[in-house]
Amino acid sequence: MEVEKNSNEIHLNVSKRIIIDKNYYAKGVLIKTVLEKDVEGIDNNYDRYVFTFGFMNSQTKQPDYEITFYTGTKLNPEPLKIINDTRGSKKRVKVYNRLTEVCKNLNFIEIEKLDQYTTDELKDIQNKIFNTSNLKVTAKITRNKNGFYEIDEKSLTLLD
């Protein structure tokens, strides 16, 4: 279908952006979390959590710019690695797997107690993961190799 050049219809639009501060942080909310089968990987029997966050949109000024990221289903009290906090810093920081990092930063778990949680406590944590929405957060926003926005889960912080 060809559009007339003199048409009064507007076909041009400006893409929405996340409102990011000078330190690359954005405010948003946790919209929802679901459990699904991994359909992108080789093994479709792999369960994963899908966290969907909404960040402040430059056009609507609402937290409706969605960013989704995936985690495994295992909480791990052992850090994957220990790194310097920032370049040149002597402060060392423990880096955990994505699920552990997110649950820690959203105050769903305490790393020190992770080995001691009972089955009932793990059920409570799982309920928090599934049933918490509209939780106000801030996070550092980066871009992946394709130029799309990503959340740095280590920077994810609850807002009051």
Beta strands, then each sheet from edge to edge (+ up, - down):
strand 1: 25-37
strand 2: 47-55
strand 3: 65-71
strand 4: 81-84
strand 5: 92-95
strand 6: 135-143
strand 7: 149-158
sheet 1: 3+ 2- 1+ 6- 7+
sheet 2: 4+ 5-
end
